[in-house]
Amino acid sequence: MMGQTHALSGALVWLGAVPLLSQERLLGDHAISLTPAQLIAGAVVCAGAALLPDIDHHNGRIANTFGPITKRLCKWIGKASGGHRQATHSLVFAVLMGLAMDLLATHFPYGWWAALFVIVGFGLRGIGLDFEGKEPQSALTDCAVAAVAVWLMHDLDMSFAGFAVGLGCMAHVIGDCLTPRGCPVLWPMKWRVEIPVVPRTDGKVERWVIMPILTLGVAVLTVRSMLGDMATNWLTRG
């Protein structure tokens, strides 16, 4: 699937999951309660994390995010993971990334800021923040906008980051399972989940069906969340 589709799916999954993540009867002490700023930050992180599984593709869209640095990183990870749509497109990868980001966000803030910079940069490249044929300018723009995003979020309590990153990775895997070739969801098992309702990447189904549905879903859930916060504040004041 296209980067825009993955990013939208990540934001949608986050906005849809937040009500469940706040249920103490389901998650106990791990339940989260978010401010509007944290809700938006989580959507940004989840959208960016929804590009992370493609870090195994040295010719993929995100490989050029930060120039030769990410190009080489993606090439190395691709070889280590067995190629494109192998280990990084699995439940194991999603869980490990979620746990790693939770550790950074709760105990190592500088490490988390660095990871956040990369995640946001991937998300920006995924939604199309680049200039065709001008990679140096594109990479510098991604760096500048990602740095601003990190600065805006650096004071927020991001203890929910593990949930956002893990959900974003799973959104990507589910999306790719809807295309030919599928994904080895239960890696290291070789069996692949493949439900090819999207015949090809950037085809008519993705552009004119999947993306509009995801866009509408993100808009509806965002409005619902904002109205819910407004109602809660009004009742609290009353």
C-alpha positions as semicolon CSV with decimal commas, in nm:
position;residue;x (nm);y (nm);z (nm)
1;M;0,000;0,000;0,000
2;M;0,100;0,366;-0,043
3;G;0,257;0,566;0,236
4;Q;-0,048;0,792;0,263
5;T;-0,272;0,491;0,313
6;H;-0,050;0,346;0,585
7;A;-0,028;0,681;0,767
8;L;-0,406;0,731;0,757
9;S;-0,462;0,377;0,880
10;G;-0,230;0,440;1,174
11;A;-0,413;0,758;1,275
12;L;-0,750;0,583;1,238
13;V;-0,646;0,283;1,447
14;W;-0,516;0,511;1,722
15;L;-0,830;0,725;1,737
16;G;-1,046;0,414;1,737
17;A;-0,841;0,237;2,004
18;V;-0,813;0,521;2,258
19;P;-1,157;0,459;2,414
20;L;-1,058;0,095;2,473
21;L;-0,713;0,187;2,604
22;S;-0,877;0,403;2,872
23;Q;-1,082;0,114;3,015
24;E;-0,937;0,011;3,351
25;R;-1,153;-0,302;3,359
26;L;-0,971;-0,417;3,044
27;L;-0,615;-0,297;3,106
28;G;-0,601;-0,236;3,481
29;D;-0,302;-0,022;3,576
30;H;-0,199;-0,004;3,209
31;A;-0,510;0,194;3,113
32;I;-0,439;0,545;2,986
33;S;-0,623;0,876;3,017
34;L;-0,521;1,134;2,758
35;T;-0,549;1,510;2,724
36;P;-0,644;1,652;2,380
37;A;-0,275;1,731;2,319
38;Q;-0,175;1,373;2,402
39;L;-0,451;1,239;2,179
40;I;-0,318;1,437;1,883
41;A;0,042;1,345;1,962
42;G;-0,057;0,980;1,976
43;A;-0,223;1,006;1,635
44;V;0,094;1,161;1,491
45;V;0,314;0,890;1,644
46;C;0,083;0,608;1,536
47;A;0,063;0,747;1,180
48;G;0,442;0,765;1,161
49;A;0,487;0,422;1,317
50;A;0,255;0,282;1,051
51;L;0,548;0,334;0,810
52;L;0,805;0,157;1,029
53;P;0,762;-0,198;0,889
54;D;0,882;-0,068;0,551
55;I;1,221;0,003;0,705
56;D;1,319;-0,327;0,541
57;H;1,287;-0,180;0,189
58;H;1,597;0,007;0,069
59;N;1,409;0,142;-0,234
60;G;1,091;0,223;-0,045
61;R;0,954;0,571;0,006
62;I;1,084;0,612;0,360
63;A;1,436;0,496;0,272
64;N;1,517;0,847;0,147
65;T;1,371;1,028;0,450
66;F;1,704;1,140;0,593
67;G;1,920;1,086;0,288
68;P;2,198;0,824;0,283
69;I;2,157;0,756;0,657
70;T;1,813;0,600;0,623
71;K;1,902;0,455;0,283
72;R;2,182;0,247;0,438
73;L;1,978;0,169;0,749
74;C;1,690;0,030;0,541
75;K;1,930;-0,171;0,327
76;W;2,094;-0,325;0,634
77;I;1,763;-0,403;0,806
78;G;1,627;-0,553;0,484
79;K;1,917;-0,797;0,467
80;A;1,898;-0,880;0,839
81;S;1,521;-0,938;0,832
82;G;1,520;-1,162;0,524
83;G;1,403;-0,907;0,270
84;H;1,095;-0,694;0,213
85;R;0,775;-0,807;0,385
86;Q;0,945;-1,059;0,607
87;A;1,031;-1,018;0,977
88;T;0,934;-0,650;1,003
89;H;0,585;-0,726;0,875
90;S;0,485;-0,940;1,171
91;L;0,324;-0,939;1,513
92;V;0,666;-0,998;1,672
93;F;0,806;-0,679;1,518
94;A;0,504;-0,474;1,627
95;V;0,527;-0,597;1,986
96;L;0,905;-0,549;2,009
97;M;0,884;-0,196;1,866
98;G;0,605;-0,110;2,107
99;L;0,801;-0,238;2,406
100;A;1,120;-0,063;2,294
101;M;0,945;0,272;2,246
102;D;0,767;0,235;2,581
103;L;1,104;0,182;2,748
104;L;1,254;0,488;2,579
105;A;0,955;0,714;2,643
106;T;0,931;0,627;3,013
107;H;1,299;0,595;3,109
108;F;1,523;0,749;2,843
109;P;1,375;1,078;2,719
110;Y;1,667;1,171;2,494
111;G;1,652;0,833;2,326
112;W;1,277;0,876;2,285
113;W;1,319;1,219;2,125
114;A;1,561;1,068;1,874
115;A;1,317;0,784;1,798
116;L;1,030;1,033;1,773
117;F;1,232;1,238;1,524
118;V;1,273;0,931;1,304
119;I;0,910;0,818;1,339
120;V;0,772;1,161;1,251
121;G;1,015;1,189;0,961
122;F;0,896;0,857;0,822
123;G;0,537;0,969;0,856
124;L;0,606;1,295;0,673
125;R;0,776;1,115;0,386
126;G;0,495;0,864;0,381
127;I;0,225;1,128;0,333
128;G;0,424;1,282;0,050
129;L;0,639;1,558;0,202
130;D;0,912;1,557;-0,060
131;F;1,015;1,729;-0,380
132;E;1,034;1,506;-0,684
133;G;1,390;1,470;-0,807
134;K;1,529;1,684;-0,526
135;E;1,631;1,445;-0,248
136;P;1,864;1,680;-0,055
137;Q;1,589;1,941;-0,027
138;S;1,333;1,674;0,065
139;A;1,554;1,528;0,338
140;L;1,628;1,871;0,485
141;T;1,258;1,958;0,487
142;D;1,172;1,631;0,662
143;C;1,442;1,700;0,921
144;A;1,318;2,054;0,985
145;V;0,951;1,960;1,025
146;A;1,033;1,651;1,235
147;A;1,251;1,864;1,464
148;V;0,964;2,111;1,514
149;A;0,727;1,824;1,595
150;V;0,969;1,682;1,853
151;W;1,006;2,027;2,012
152;L;0,627;2,064;2,035
153;M;0,588;1,721;2,196
154;H;0,899;1,699;2,413
155;D;0,723;1,821;2,730
156;L;0,425;1,588;2,694
157;D;0,389;1,277;2,906
158;M;0,436;1,015;2,633
159;S;0,401;0,706;2,850
160;F;0,144;0,583;2,597
161;A;0,403;0,578;2,316
162;G;0,441;0,200;2,325
163;F;0,071;0,155;2,250
164;A;0,086;0,409;1,965
165;V;0,392;0,256;1,800
166;G;0,274;-0,103;1,835
167;L;-0,069;-0,019;1,695
168;G;0,085;0,174;1,407
169;C;0,302;-0,121;1,308
170;M;0,003;-0,356;1,326
171;A;-0,205;-0,119;1,111
172;H;0,067;-0,144;0,844
173;V;0,076;-0,523;0,862
174;I;-0,302;-0,552;0,837
175;G;-0,303;-0,316;0,539
176;D;-0,038;-0,515;0,354
177;C;-0,226;-0,838;0,427
178;L;-0,503;-0,697;0,206
179;T;-0,270;-0,696;-0,095
180;P;-0,120;-0,978;-0,304
181;R;0,173;-1,152;-0,130
182;G;0,038;-1,069;0,217
183;C;0,256;-1,077;0,530
184;P;0,409;-1,342;0,760
185;V;0,205;-1,217;1,057
186;L;0,321;-1,504;1,280
187;W;0,688;-1,482;1,179
188;P;0,920;-1,676;1,217
189;M;0,654;-1,908;1,076
190;K;0,661;-1,877;0,698
191;W;0,283;-1,894;0,655
192;R;0,154;-1,567;0,511
193;V;-0,183;-1,402;0,563
194;E;-0,314;-1,285;0,227
195;I;-0,663;-1,142;0,165
196;P;-0,606;-0,954;-0,164
197;V;-0,902;-0,716;-0,168
198;V;-0,664;-0,445;-0,295
199;P;-0,540;-0,581;-0,631
200;R;-0,234;-0,355;-0,654
201;T;-0,061;-0,068;-0,477
202;D;-0,170;0,278;-0,592
203;G;-0,452;0,126;-0,796
204;K;-0,812;0,239;-0,827
205;V;-0,933;0,044;-0,523
206;E;-0,671;0,201;-0,297
207;R;-0,708;0,553;-0,434
208;W;-1,085;0,573;-0,474
209;V;-1,213;0,336;-0,205
210;I;-0,961;0,269;0,073
211;M;-0,815;0,618;0,109
212;P;-1,151;0,803;0,114
213;I;-1,286;0,560;0,375
214;L;-0,977;0,607;0,594
215;T;-0,988;0,986;0,555
216;L;-1,355;0,999;0,650
217;G;-1,294;0,769;0,945
218;V;-1,010;0,986;1,078
219;A;-1,224;1,300;1,042
220;V;-1,524;1,145;1,219
221;L;-1,322;1,001;1,507
222;T;-1,129;1,326;1,553
223;V;-1,451;1,528;1,577
224;R;-1,601;1,270;1,811
225;S;-1,297;1,283;2,039
226;M;-1,294;1,662;2,046
227;L;-1,666;1,683;2,120
228;G;-1,626;1,423;2,392
229;D;-1,352;1,627;2,559
230;M;-1,561;1,943;2,535
231;A;-1,860;1,768;2,693
232;T;-1,643;1,628;2,973
233;N;-1,495;1,972;3,049
234;W;-1,840;2,130;3,048
235;L;-1,980;1,870;3,287
236;T;-1,677;1,905;3,515
237;R;-1,722;2,281;3,535
238;G;-2,090;2,238;3,598
